[in-house]
């Protein structure tokens, strides 16, 4: 994973935590994604490598 992706993931995780309960769902809804997609973006599986 390149440094930019790592920084973005850490920033997003921090902002979602600061936002409190329901923030991840609200973001997913706003982006037209399922909540699970946001979760995978934050914690990629080993086989996905450095993809966002």
mmCIF entry with sequence, helices, sheets and N, C-alpha, C, O atoms, coordinates in Angstrom:
data_MODEL
# 
_entry.id   MODEL 
# 
_entity.id                         1 
_entity.type                       polymer 
_entity.pdbx_number_of_molecules   1 
# 
_entity_poly.entity_id                      1 
_entity_poly.type                           'polypeptide(L)' 
_entity_poly.nstd_linkage                   no 
_entity_poly.nstd_monomer                   no 
_entity_poly.pdbx_seq_one_letter_code       
;(UNK)(UNK)(UNK)(UNK)(UNK)(UNK)(UNK)(UNK)(UNK)(UNK)(UNK)(UNK)(UNK)(UNK)(UNK)(UNK)
(UNK)(UNK)(UNK)(UNK)(UNK)(UNK)(UNK)(UNK)(UNK)(UNK)(UNK)(UNK)(UNK)(UNK)(UNK)(UNK)
(UNK)(UNK)(UNK)(UNK)(UNK)(UNK)(UNK)(UNK)(UNK)(UNK)(UNK)(UNK)(UNK)(UNK)(UNK)(UNK)
(UNK)(UNK)(UNK)(UNK)
;
_entity_poly.pdbx_seq_one_letter_code_can   XXXXXXXXXXXXXXXXXXXXXXXXXXXXXXXXXXXXXXXXXXXXXXXXXXXX 
_entity_poly.pdbx_strand_id                 A 
# 
loop_
_entity_poly_seq.entity_id 
_entity_poly_seq.num 
_entity_poly_seq.mon_id 
_entity_poly_seq.hetero 
1 1  UNK n 
1 2  UNK n 
1 3  UNK n 
1 4  UNK n 
1 5  UNK n 
1 6  UNK n 
1 7  UNK n 
1 8  UNK n 
1 9  UNK n 
1 10 UNK n 
1 11 UNK n 
1 12 UNK n 
1 13 UNK n 
1 14 UNK n 
1 15 UNK n 
1 16 UNK n 
1 17 UNK n 
1 18 UNK n 
1 19 UNK n 
1 20 UNK n 
1 21 UNK n 
1 22 UNK n 
1 23 UNK n 
1 24 UNK n 
1 25 UNK n 
1 26 UNK n 
1 27 UNK n 
1 28 UNK n 
1 29 UNK n 
1 30 UNK n 
1 31 UNK n 
1 32 UNK n 
1 33 UNK n 
1 34 UNK n 
1 35 UNK n 
1 36 UNK n 
1 37 UNK n 
1 38 UNK n 
1 39 UNK n 
1 40 UNK n 
1 41 UNK n 
1 42 UNK n 
1 43 UNK n 
1 44 UNK n 
1 45 UNK n 
1 46 UNK n 
1 47 UNK n 
1 48 UNK n 
1 49 UNK n 
1 50 UNK n 
1 51 UNK n 
1 52 UNK n 
# 
_struct_asym.id          A 
_struct_asym.entity_id   1 
# 
loop_
_struct_conf.conf_type_id 
_struct_conf.id 
_struct_conf.pdbx_PDB_helix_id 
_struct_conf.beg_label_comp_id 
_struct_conf.beg_label_asym_id 
_struct_conf.beg_label_seq_id 
_struct_conf.pdbx_beg_PDB_ins_code 
_struct_conf.end_label_comp_id 
_struct_conf.end_label_asym_id 
_struct_conf.end_label_seq_id 
_struct_conf.pdbx_end_PDB_ins_code 
_struct_conf.beg_auth_comp_id 
_struct_conf.beg_auth_asym_id 
_struct_conf.beg_auth_seq_id 
_struct_conf.end_auth_comp_id 
_struct_conf.end_auth_asym_id 
_struct_conf.end_auth_seq_id 
_struct_conf.pdbx_PDB_helix_class 
_struct_conf.details 
_struct_conf.pdbx_PDB_helix_length 
HELX_P HELX_P1 AA1 UNK A 3  ? UNK A 19 ? UNK A 3  UNK A 19 1 ? 17 
HELX_P HELX_P2 AA2 UNK A 23 ? UNK A 31 ? UNK A 23 UNK A 31 1 ? 9  
HELX_P HELX_P3 AA3 UNK A 35 ? UNK A 42 ? UNK A 35 UNK A 42 1 ? 8  
HELX_P HELX_P4 AA4 UNK A 46 ? UNK A 48 ? UNK A 46 UNK A 48 5 ? 3  
# 
_struct_conf_type.id          HELX_P 
_struct_conf_type.criteria    ? 
_struct_conf_type.reference   ? 
# 
loop_
_atom_site.group_PDB 
_atom_site.id 
_atom_site.type_symbol 
_atom_site.label_atom_id 
_atom_site.label_alt_id 
_atom_site.label_comp_id 
_atom_site.label_asym_id 
_atom_site.label_entity_id 
_atom_site.label_seq_id 
_atom_site.pdbx_PDB_ins_code 
_atom_site.Cartn_x 
_atom_site.Cartn_y 
_atom_site.Cartn_z 
_atom_site.occupancy 
_atom_site.B_iso_or_equiv 
_atom_site.pdbx_formal_charge 
_atom_site.auth_seq_id 
_atom_site.auth_comp_id 
_atom_site.auth_asym_id 
_atom_site.auth_atom_id 
_atom_site.pdbx_PDB_model_num 
ATOM 1   N N  . UNK A 1 1  ? 0.856   -1.170  0.000  1.00 0.00 ? 1  UNK A N  1 
ATOM 2   C CA . UNK A 1 1  ? 0.000   0.000   0.000  1.00 0.00 ? 1  UNK A CA 1 
ATOM 3   C C  . UNK A 1 1  ? 0.900   1.230   0.000  1.00 0.00 ? 1  UNK A C  1 
ATOM 4   O O  . UNK A 1 1  ? 1.855   1.312   0.773  1.00 0.00 ? 1  UNK A O  1 
ATOM 5   N N  . UNK A 1 2  ? 0.592   2.174   -0.862 1.00 0.00 ? 2  UNK A N  1 
ATOM 6   C CA . UNK A 1 2  ? 1.427   3.372   -0.867 1.00 0.00 ? 2  UNK A CA 1 
ATOM 7   C C  . UNK A 1 2  ? 1.036   4.287   0.289  1.00 0.00 ? 2  UNK A C  1 
ATOM 8   O O  . UNK A 1 2  ? -0.035  4.143   0.879  1.00 0.00 ? 2  UNK A O  1 
ATOM 9   N N  . UNK A 1 3  ? 1.905   5.209   0.593  1.00 0.00 ? 3  UNK A N  1 
ATOM 10  C CA . UNK A 1 3  ? 1.734   6.076   1.751  1.00 0.00 ? 3  UNK A CA 1 
ATOM 11  C C  . UNK A 1 3  ? 0.454   6.911   1.669  1.00 0.00 ? 3  UNK A C  1 
ATOM 12  O O  . UNK A 1 3  ? -0.204  7.134   2.685  1.00 0.00 ? 3  UNK A O  1 
ATOM 13  N N  . UNK A 1 4  ? 0.101   7.367   0.479  1.00 0.00 ? 4  UNK A N  1 
ATOM 14  C CA . UNK A 1 4  ? -1.112  8.166   0.313  1.00 0.00 ? 4  UNK A CA 1 
ATOM 15  C C  . UNK A 1 4  ? -2.366  7.396   0.683  1.00 0.00 ? 4  UNK A C  1 
ATOM 16  O O  . UNK A 1 4  ? -3.264  7.932   1.331  1.00 0.00 ? 4  UNK A O  1 
ATOM 17  N N  . UNK A 1 5  ? -2.426  6.132   0.269  1.00 0.00 ? 5  UNK A N  1 
ATOM 18  C CA . UNK A 1 5  ? -3.581  5.296   0.606  1.00 0.00 ? 5  UNK A CA 1 
ATOM 19  C C  . UNK A 1 5  ? -3.651  5.047   2.098  1.00 0.00 ? 5  UNK A C  1 
ATOM 20  O O  . UNK A 1 5  ? -4.734  5.064   2.684  1.00 0.00 ? 5  UNK A O  1 
ATOM 21  N N  . UNK A 1 6  ? -2.508  4.818   2.715  1.00 0.00 ? 6  UNK A N  1 
ATOM 22  C CA . UNK A 1 6  ? -2.462  4.580   4.159  1.00 0.00 ? 6  UNK A CA 1 
ATOM 23  C C  . UNK A 1 6  ? -2.959  5.817   4.904  1.00 0.00 ? 6  UNK A C  1 
ATOM 24  O O  . UNK A 1 6  ? -3.755  5.706   5.836  1.00 0.00 ? 6  UNK A O  1 
ATOM 25  N N  . UNK A 1 7  ? -2.493  6.978   4.499  1.00 0.00 ? 7  UNK A N  1 
ATOM 26  C CA . UNK A 1 7  ? -2.907  8.223   5.138  1.00 0.00 ? 7  UNK A CA 1 
ATOM 27  C C  . UNK A 1 7  ? -4.408  8.423   4.987  1.00 0.00 ? 7  UNK A C  1 
ATOM 28  O O  . UNK A 1 7  ? -5.086  8.801   5.942  1.00 0.00 ? 7  UNK A O  1 
ATOM 29  N N  . UNK A 1 8  ? -4.931  8.170   3.783  1.00 0.00 ? 8  UNK A N  1 
ATOM 30  C CA . UNK A 1 8  ? -6.360  8.321   3.539  1.00 0.00 ? 8  UNK A CA 1 
ATOM 31  C C  . UNK A 1 8  ? -7.178  7.362   4.395  1.00 0.00 ? 8  UNK A C  1 
ATOM 32  O O  . UNK A 1 8  ? -8.174  7.765   4.996  1.00 0.00 ? 8  UNK A O  1 
ATOM 33  N N  . UNK A 1 9  ? -6.770  6.104   4.454  1.00 0.00 ? 9  UNK A N  1 
ATOM 34  C CA . UNK A 1 9  ? -7.487  5.123   5.284  1.00 0.00 ? 9  UNK A CA 1 
ATOM 35  C C  . UNK A 1 9  ? -7.489  5.530   6.748  1.00 0.00 ? 9  UNK A C  1 
ATOM 36  O O  . UNK A 1 9  ? -8.523  5.457   7.411  1.00 0.00 ? 9  UNK A O  1 
ATOM 37  N N  . UNK A 1 10 ? -6.341  5.956   7.257  1.00 0.00 ? 10 UNK A N  1 
ATOM 38  C CA . UNK A 1 10 ? -6.252  6.362   8.661  1.00 0.00 ? 10 UNK A CA 1 
ATOM 39  C C  . UNK A 1 10 ? -7.126  7.585   8.930  1.00 0.00 ? 10 UNK A C  1 
ATOM 40  O O  . UNK A 1 10 ? -7.803  7.658   9.955  1.00 0.00 ? 10 UNK A O  1 
ATOM 41  N N  . UNK A 1 11 ? -7.107  8.543   8.007  1.00 0.00 ? 11 UNK A N  1 
ATOM 42  C CA . UNK A 1 11 ? -7.927  9.746   8.161  1.00 0.00 ? 11 UNK A CA 1 
ATOM 43  C C  . UNK A 1 11 ? -9.413  9.385   8.165  1.00 0.00 ? 11 UNK A C  1 
ATOM 44  O O  . UNK A 1 11 ? -10.166 9.850   9.021  1.00 0.00 ? 11 UNK A O  1 
ATOM 45  N N  . UNK A 1 12 ? -9.827  8.562   7.215  1.00 0.00 ? 12 UNK A N  1 
ATOM 46  C CA . UNK A 1 12 ? -11.231 8.177   7.122  1.00 0.00 ? 12 UNK A CA 1 
ATOM 47  C C  . UNK A 1 12 ? -11.673 7.409   8.364  1.00 0.00 ? 12 UNK A C  1 
ATOM 48  O O  . UNK A 1 12 ? -12.755 7.662   8.894  1.00 0.00 ? 12 UNK A O  1 
ATOM 49  N N  . UNK A 1 13 ? -10.856 6.483   8.827  1.00 0.00 ? 13 UNK A N  1 
ATOM 50  C CA . UNK A 1 13 ? -11.189 5.719   10.032 1.00 0.00 ? 13 UNK A CA 1 
ATOM 51  C C  . UNK A 1 13 ? -11.344 6.654   11.232 1.00 0.00 ? 13 UNK A C  1 
ATOM 52  O O  . UNK A 1 13 ? -12.266 6.494   12.031 1.00 0.00 ? 13 UNK A O  1 
ATOM 53  N N  . UNK A 1 14 ? -10.453 7.618   11.355 1.00 0.00 ? 14 UNK A N  1 
ATOM 54  C CA . UNK A 1 14 ? -10.511 8.571   12.468 1.00 0.00 ? 14 UNK A CA 1 
ATOM 55  C C  . UNK A 1 14 ? -11.779 9.422   12.392 1.00 0.00 ? 14 UNK A C  1 
ATOM 56  O O  . UNK A 1 14 ? -12.450 9.631   13.402 1.00 0.00 ? 14 UNK A O  1 
ATOM 57  N N  . UNK A 1 15 ? -12.104 9.909   11.198 1.00 0.00 ? 15 UNK A N  1 
ATOM 58  C CA . UNK A 1 15 ? -13.300 10.740  11.034 1.00 0.00 ? 15 UNK A CA 1 
ATOM 59  C C  . UNK A 1 15 ? -14.580 9.952   11.303 1.00 0.00 ? 15 UNK A C  1 
ATOM 60  O O  . UNK A 1 15 ? -15.515 10.473  11.911 1.00 0.00 ? 15 UNK A O  1 
ATOM 61  N N  . UNK A 1 16 ? -14.623 8.707   10.854 1.00 0.00 ? 16 UNK A N  1 
ATOM 62  C CA . UNK A 1 16 ? -15.800 7.879   11.115 1.00 0.00 ? 16 UNK A CA 1 
ATOM 63  C C  . UNK A 1 16 ? -15.961 7.628   12.616 1.00 0.00 ? 16 UNK A C  1 
ATOM 64  O O  . UNK A 1 16 ? -17.077 7.629   13.136 1.00 0.00 ? 16 UNK A O  1 
ATOM 65  N N  . UNK A 1 17 ? -14.850 7.416   13.298 1.00 0.00 ? 17 UNK A N  1 
ATOM 66  C CA . UNK A 1 17 ? -14.899 7.199   14.749 1.00 0.00 ? 17 UNK A CA 1 
ATOM 67  C C  . UNK A 1 17 ? -15.369 8.469   15.464 1.00 0.00 ? 17 UNK A C  1 
ATOM 68  O O  . UNK A 1 17 ? -16.192 8.404   16.377 1.00 0.00 ? 17 UNK A O  1 
ATOM 69  N N  . UNK A 1 18 ? -14.847 9.612   15.049 1.00 0.00 ? 18 UNK A N  1 
ATOM 70  C CA . UNK A 1 18 ? -15.251 10.896  15.640 1.00 0.00 ? 18 UNK A CA 1 
ATOM 71  C C  . UNK A 1 18 ? -16.737 11.162  15.418 1.00 0.00 ? 18 UNK A C  1 
ATOM 72  O O  . UNK A 1 18 ? -17.403 11.748  16.272 1.00 0.00 ? 18 UNK A O  1 
ATOM 73  N N  . UNK A 1 19 ? -17.248 10.733  14.280 1.00 0.00 ? 19 UNK A N  1 
ATOM 74  C CA . UNK A 1 19 ? -18.642 10.980  13.932 1.00 0.00 ? 19 UNK A CA 1 
ATOM 75  C C  . UNK A 1 19 ? -19.629 10.201  14.776 1.00 0.00 ? 19 UNK A C  1 
ATOM 76  O O  . UNK A 1 19 ? -20.798 10.574  14.881 1.00 0.00 ? 19 UNK A O  1 
ATOM 77  N N  . UNK A 1 20 ? -19.164 9.131   15.371 1.00 0.00 ? 20 UNK A N  1 
ATOM 78  C CA . UNK A 1 20 ? -20.040 8.354   16.226 1.00 0.00 ? 20 UNK A CA 1 
ATOM 79  C C  . UNK A 1 20 ? -20.891 7.348   15.477 1.00 0.00 ? 20 UNK A C  1 
ATOM 80  O O  . UNK A 1 20 ? -20.704 7.082   14.290 1.00 0.00 ? 20 UNK A O  1 
ATOM 81  N N  . UNK A 1 21 ? -21.811 6.813   16.211 1.00 0.00 ? 21 UNK A N  1 
ATOM 82  C CA . UNK A 1 21 ? -22.673 5.750   15.693 1.00 0.00 ? 21 UNK A CA 1 
ATOM 83  C C  . UNK A 1 21 ? -23.489 6.219   14.486 1.00 0.00 ? 21 UNK A C  1 
ATOM 84  O O  . UNK A 1 21 ? -24.082 7.298   14.499 1.00 0.00 ? 21 UNK A O  1 
ATOM 85  N N  . UNK A 1 22 ? -23.506 5.398   13.461 1.00 0.00 ? 22 UNK A N  1 
ATOM 86  C CA . UNK A 1 22 ? -24.289 5.695   12.277 1.00 0.00 ? 22 UNK A CA 1 
ATOM 87  C C  . UNK A 1 22 ? -23.553 6.459   11.194 1.00 0.00 ? 22 UNK A C  1 
ATOM 88  O O  . UNK A 1 22 ? -24.073 6.632   10.092 1.00 0.00 ? 22 UNK A O  1 
ATOM 89  N N  . UNK A 1 23 ? -22.352 6.917   11.495 1.00 0.00 ? 23 UNK A N  1 
ATOM 90  C CA . UNK A 1 23 ? -21.606 7.711   10.525 1.00 0.00 ? 23 UNK A CA 1 
ATOM 91  C C  . UNK A 1 23 ? -21.196 6.890   9.309  1.00 0.00 ? 23 UNK A C  1 
ATOM 92  O O  . UNK A 1 23 ? -21.284 7.368   8.178  1.00 0.00 ? 23 UNK A O  1 
ATOM 93  N N  . UNK A 1 24 ? -20.753 5.671   9.534  1.00 0.00 ? 24 UNK A N  1 
ATOM 94  C CA . UNK A 1 24 ? -20.339 4.813   8.415  1.00 0.00 ? 24 UNK A CA 1 
ATOM 95  C C  . UNK A 1 24 ? -21.531 4.514   7.508  1.00 0.00 ? 24 UNK A C  1 
ATOM 96  O O  . UNK A 1 24 ? -21.404 4.530   6.284  1.00 0.00 ? 24 UNK A O  1 
ATOM 97  N N  . UNK A 1 25 ? -22.674 4.246   8.104  1.00 0.00 ? 25 UNK A N  1 
ATOM 98  C CA . UNK A 1 25 ? -23.881 3.980   7.320  1.00 0.00 ? 25 UNK A CA 1 
ATOM 99  C C  . UNK A 1 25 ? -24.302 5.217   6.548  1.00 0.00 ? 25 UNK A C  1 
ATOM 100 O O  . UNK A 1 25 ? -24.700 5.117   5.387  1.00 0.00 ? 25 UNK A O  1 
ATOM 101 N N  . UNK A 1 26 ? -24.218 6.385   7.179  1.00 0.00 ? 26 UNK A N  1 
ATOM 102 C CA . UNK A 1 26 ? -24.584 7.630   6.503  1.00 0.00 ? 26 UNK A CA 1 
ATOM 103 C C  . UNK A 1 26 ? -23.649 7.889   5.319  1.00 0.00 ? 26 UNK A C  1 
ATOM 104 O O  . UNK A 1 26 ? -24.104 8.310   4.255  1.00 0.00 ? 26 UNK A O  1 
ATOM 105 N N  . UNK A 1 27 ? -22.364 7.644   5.490  1.00 0.00 ? 27 UNK A N  1 
ATOM 106 C CA . UNK A 1 27 ? -21.410 7.821   4.393  1.00 0.00 ? 27 UNK A CA 1 
ATOM 107 C C  . UNK A 1 27 ? -21.719 6.852   3.259  1.00 0.00 ? 27 UNK A C  1 
ATOM 108 O O  . UNK A 1 27 ? -21.749 7.245   2.092  1.00 0.00 ? 27 UNK A O  1 
ATOM 109 N N  . UNK A 1 28 ? -21.948 5.595   3.598  1.00 0.00 ? 28 UNK A N  1 
ATOM 110 C CA . UNK A 1 28 ? -22.260 4.596   2.574  1.00 0.00 ? 28 UNK A CA 1 
ATOM 111 C C  . UNK A 1 28 ? -23.518 4.992   1.804  1.00 0.00 ? 28 UNK A C  1 
ATOM 112 O O  . UNK A 1 28 ? -23.547 4.899   0.577  1.00 0.00 ? 28 UNK A O  1 
ATOM 113 N N  . UNK A 1 29 ? -24.533 5.423   2.498  1.00 0.00 ? 29 UNK A N  1 
ATOM 114 C CA . UNK A 1 29 ? -25.773 5.840   1.854  1.00 0.00 ? 29 UNK A CA 1 
ATOM 115 C C  . UNK A 1 29 ? -25.531 7.026   0.935  1.00 0.00 ? 29 UNK A C  1 
ATOM 116 O O  . UNK A 1 29 ? -26.017 7.052   -0.196 1.00 0.00 ? 29 UNK A O  1 
ATOM 117 N N  . UNK A 1 30 ? -24.789 7.996   1.413  1.00 0.00 ? 30 UNK A N  1 
ATOM 118 C CA . UNK A 1 30 ? -24.482 9.196   0.620  1.00 0.00 ? 30 UNK A CA 1 
ATOM 119 C C  . UNK A 1 30 ? -23.738 8.832   -0.667 1.00 0.00 ? 30 UNK A C  1 
ATOM 120 O O  . UNK A 1 30 ? -23.987 9.418   -1.721 1.00 0.00 ? 30 UNK A O  1 
ATOM 121 N N  . UNK A 1 31 ? -22.832 7.870   -0.574 1.00 0.00 ? 31 UNK A N  1 
ATOM 122 C CA . UNK A 1 31 ? -22.039 7.461   -1.734 1.00 0.00 ? 31 UNK A CA 1 
ATOM 123 C C  . UNK A 1 31 ? -22.747 6.418   -2.601 1.00 0.00 ? 31 UNK A C  1 
ATOM 124 O O  . UNK A 1 31 ? -22.264 6.064   -3.676 1.00 0.00 ? 31 UNK A O  1 
ATOM 125 N N  . UNK A 1 32 ? -23.884 5.936   -2.130 1.00 0.00 ? 32 UNK A N  1 
ATOM 126 C CA . UNK A 1 32 ? -24.618 4.921   -2.884 1.00 0.00 ? 32 UNK A CA 1 
ATOM 127 C C  . UNK A 1 32 ? -23.978 3.548   -2.797 1.00 0.00 ? 32 UNK A C  1 
ATOM 128 O O  . UNK A 1 32 ? -24.074 2.749   -3.728 1.00 0.00 ? 32 UNK A O  1 
ATOM 129 N N  . UNK A 1 33 ? -23.322 3.277   -1.672 1.00 0.00 ? 33 UNK A N  1 
ATOM 130 C CA . UNK A 1 33 ? -22.633 2.004   -1.460 1.00 0.00 ? 33 UNK A CA 1 
ATOM 131 C C  . UNK A 1 33 ? -23.256 1.256   -0.288 1.00 0.00 ? 33 UNK A C  1 
ATOM 132 O O  . UNK A 1 33 ? -24.002 1.826   0.509  1.00 0.00 ? 33 UNK A O  1 
ATOM 133 N N  . UNK A 1 34 ? -22.936 -0.022  -0.201 1.00 0.00 ? 34 UNK A N  1 
ATOM 134 C CA . UNK A 1 34 ? -23.325 -0.792  0.988  1.00 0.00 ? 34 UNK A CA 1 
ATOM 135 C C  . UNK A 1 34 ? -22.316 -0.503  2.091  1.00 0.00 ? 34 UNK A C  1 
ATOM 136 O O  . UNK A 1 34 ? -21.160 -0.185  1.814  1.00 0.00 ? 34 UNK A O  1 
ATOM 137 N N  . UNK A 1 35 ? -22.749 -0.612  3.325  1.00 0.00 ? 35 UNK A N  1 
ATOM 138 C CA . UNK A 1 35 ? -21.893 -0.378  4.481  1.00 0.00 ? 35 UNK A CA 1 
ATOM 139 C C  . UNK A 1 35 ? -20.651 -1.272  4.451  1.00 0.00 ? 35 UNK A C  1 
ATOM 140 O O  . UNK A 1 35 ? -19.573 -0.858  4.877  1.00 0.00 ? 35 UNK A O  1 
ATOM 141 N N  . UNK A 1 36 ? -20.806 -2.486  3.952  1.00 0.00 ? 36 UNK A N  1 
ATOM 142 C CA . UNK A 1 36 ? -19.690 -3.434  3.893  1.00 0.00 ? 36 UNK A CA 1 
ATOM 143 C C  . UNK A 1 36 ? -18.556 -2.926  2.996  1.00 0.00 ? 36 UNK A C  1 
ATOM 144 O O  . UNK A 1 36 ? -17.387 -3.233  3.232  1.00 0.00 ? 36 UNK A O  1 
ATOM 145 N N  . UNK A 1 37 ? -18.904 -2.157  1.978  1.00 0.00 ? 37 UNK A N  1 
ATOM 146 C CA . UNK A 1 37 ? -17.880 -1.621  1.077  1.00 0.00 ? 37 UNK A CA 1 
ATOM 147 C C  . UNK A 1 37 ? -16.978 -0.647  1.835  1.00 0.00 ? 37 UNK A C  1 
ATOM 148 O O  . UNK A 1 37 ? -15.759 -0.657  1.662  1.00 0.00 ? 37 UNK A O  1 
ATOM 149 N N  . UNK A 1 38 ? -17.581 0.188   2.669  1.00 0.00 ? 38 UNK A N  1 
ATOM 150 C CA . UNK A 1 38 ? -16.792 1.119   3.477  1.00 0.00 ? 38 UNK A CA 1 
ATOM 151 C C  . UNK A 1 38 ? -15.876 0.337   4.415  1.00 0.00 ? 38 UNK A C  1 
ATOM 152 O O  . UNK A 1 38 ? -14.705 0.684   4.574  1.00 0.00 ? 38 UNK A O  1 
ATOM 153 N N  . UNK A 1 39 ? -16.400 -0.704  5.029  1.00 0.00 ? 39 UNK A N  1 
ATOM 154 C CA . UNK A 1 39 ? -15.585 -1.537  5.917  1.00 0.00 ? 39 UNK A CA 1 
ATOM 155 C C  . UNK A 1 39 ? -14.403 -2.147  5.189  1.00 0.00 ? 39 UNK A C  1 
ATOM 156 O O  . UNK A 1 39 ? -13.286 -2.155  5.706  1.00 0.00 ? 39 UNK A O  1 
ATOM 157 N N  . UNK A 1 40 ? -14.648 -2.666  3.974  1.00 0.00 ? 40 UNK A N  1 
ATOM 158 C CA . UNK A 1 40 ? -13.555 -3.263  3.200  1.00 0.00 ? 40 UNK A CA 1 
ATOM 159 C C  . UNK A 1 40 ? -12.526 -2.223  2.789  1.00 0.00 ? 40 UNK A C  1 
ATOM 160 O O  . UNK A 1 40 ? -11.336 -2.528  2.713  1.00 0.00 ? 40 UNK A O  1 
ATOM 161 N N  . UNK A 1 41 ? -12.966 -1.008  2.527  1.00 0.00 ? 41 UNK A N  1 
ATOM 162 C CA . UNK A 1 41 ? -12.023 0.056   2.168  1.00 0.00 ? 41 UNK A CA 1 
ATOM 163 C C  . UNK A 1 41 ? -11.073 0.337   3.322  1.00 0.00 ? 41 UNK A C  1 
ATOM 164 O O  . UNK A 1 41 ? -9.896  0.626   3.110  1.00 0.00 ? 41 UNK A O  1 
ATOM 165 N N  . UNK A 1 42 ? -11.581 0.253   4.527  1.00 0.00 ? 42 UNK A N  1 
ATOM 166 C CA . UNK A 1 42 ? -10.765 0.559   5.705  1.00 0.00 ? 42 UNK A CA 1 
ATOM 167 C C  . UNK A 1 42 ? -9.867  -0.608  6.111  1.00 0.00 ? 42 UNK A C  1 
ATOM 168 O O  . UNK A 1 42 ? -8.778  -0.401  6.646  1.00 0.00 ? 42 UNK A O  1 
ATOM 169 N N  . UNK A 1 43 ? -10.323 -1.827  5.856  1.00 0.00 ? 43 UNK A N  1 
ATOM 170 C CA . UNK A 1 43 ? -9.564  -3.009  6.257  1.00 0.00 ? 43 UNK A CA 1 
ATOM 171 C C  . UNK A 1 43 ? -9.487  -3.980  5.091  1.00 0.00 ? 43 UNK A C  1 
ATOM 172 O O  . UNK A 1 43 ? -10.208 -4.978  5.066  1.00 0.00 ? 43 UNK A O  1 
ATOM 173 N N  . UNK A 1 44 ? -8.620  -3.698  4.126  1.00 0.00 ? 44 UNK A N  1 
ATOM 174 C CA . UNK A 1 44 ? -8.549  -4.555  2.943  1.00 0.00 ? 44 UNK A CA 1 
ATOM 175 C C  . UNK A 1 44 ? -8.030  -5.951  3.298  1.00 0.00 ? 44 UNK A C  1 
ATOM 176 O O  . UNK A 1 44 ? -7.199  -6.109  4.192  1.00 0.00 ? 44 UNK A O  1 
ATOM 177 N N  . UNK A 1 45 ? -8.522  -6.934  2.599  1.00 0.00 ? 45 UNK A N  1 
ATOM 178 C CA . UNK A 1 45 ? -8.027  -8.295  2.797  1.00 0.00 ? 45 UNK A CA 1 
ATOM 179 C C  . UNK A 1 45 ? -6.646  -8.414  2.164  1.00 0.00 ? 45 UNK A C  1 
ATOM 180 O O  . UNK A 1 45 ? -6.320  -7.659  1.248  1.00 0.00 ? 45 UNK A O  1 
ATOM 181 N N  . UNK A 1 46 ? -5.840  -9.344  2.635  1.00 0.00 ? 46 UNK A N  1 
ATOM 182 C CA . UNK A 1 46 ? -4.473  -9.497  2.112  1.00 0.00 ? 46 UNK A CA 1 
ATOM 183 C C  . UNK A 1 46 ? -4.406  -9.694  0.596  1.00 0.00 ? 46 UNK A C  1 
ATOM 184 O O  . UNK A 1 46 ? -3.494  -9.179  -0.051 1.00 0.00 ? 46 UNK A O  1 
ATOM 185 N N  . UNK A 1 47 ? -5.360  -10.434 0.025  1.00 0.00 ? 47 UNK A N  1 
ATOM 186 C CA . UNK A 1 47 ? -5.300  -10.689 -1.413 1.00 0.00 ? 47 UNK A CA 1 
ATOM 187 C C  . UNK A 1 47 ? -5.586  -9.457  -2.246 1.00 0.00 ? 47 UNK A C  1 
ATOM 188 O O  . UNK A 1 47 ? -5.256  -9.428  -3.431 1.00 0.00 ? 47 UNK A O  1 
ATOM 189 N N  . UNK A 1 48 ? -6.203  -8.419  -1.645 1.00 0.00 ? 48 UNK A N  1 
ATOM 190 C CA . UNK A 1 48 ? -6.496  -7.187  -2.393 1.00 0.00 ? 48 UNK A CA 1 
ATOM 191 C C  . UNK A 1 48 ? -5.256  -6.311  -2.498 1.00 0.00 ? 48 UNK A C  1 
ATOM 192 O O  . UNK A 1 48 ? -5.200  -5.413  -3.338 1.00 0.00 ? 48 UNK A O  1 
ATOM 193 N N  . UNK A 1 49 ? -4.287  -6.558  -1.676 1.00 0.00 ? 49 UNK A N  1 
ATOM 194 C CA . UNK A 1 49 ? -3.060  -5.764  -1.766 1.00 0.00 ? 49 UNK A CA 1 
ATOM 195 C C  . UNK A 1 49 ? -3.290  -4.310  -1.433 1.00 0.00 ? 49 UNK A C  1 
ATOM 196 O O  . UNK A 1 49 ? -3.880  -3.984  -0.403 1.00 0.00 ? 49 UNK A O  1 
ATOM 197 N N  . UNK A 1 50 ? -2.823  -3.433  -2.306 1.00 0.00 ? 50 UNK A N  1 
ATOM 198 C CA . UNK A 1 50 ? -2.875  -1.997  -2.016 1.00 0.00 ? 50 UNK A CA 1 
ATOM 199 C C  . UNK A 1 50 ? -4.049  -1.292  -2.654 1.00 0.00 ? 50 UNK A C  1 
ATOM 200 O O  . UNK A 1 50 ? -4.106  -0.062  -2.644 1.00 0.00 ? 50 UNK A O  1 
ATOM 201 N N  . UNK A 1 51 ? -4.993  -2.043  -3.215 1.00 0.00 ? 51 UNK A N  1 
ATOM 202 C CA . UNK A 1 51 ? -6.166  -1.386  -3.828 1.00 0.00 ? 51 UNK A CA 1 
ATOM 203 C C  . UNK A 1 51 ? -6.970  -0.645  -2.783 1.00 0.00 ? 51 UNK A C  1 
ATOM 204 O O  . UNK A 1 51 ? -6.977  -1.006  -1.607 1.00 0.00 ? 51 UNK A O  1 
ATOM 205 N N  . UNK A 1 52 ? -7.642  0.391   -3.230 1.00 0.00 ? 52 UNK A N  1 
ATOM 206 C CA . UNK A 1 52 ? -8.566  1.096   -2.352 1.00 0.00 ? 52 UNK A CA 1 
ATOM 207 C C  . UNK A 1 52 ? -9.922  0.535   -2.443 1.00 0.00 ? 52 UNK A C  1 
ATOM 208 O O  . UNK A 1 52 ? -10.834 1.010   -1.767 1.00 0.00 ? 52 UNK A O  1 
# 
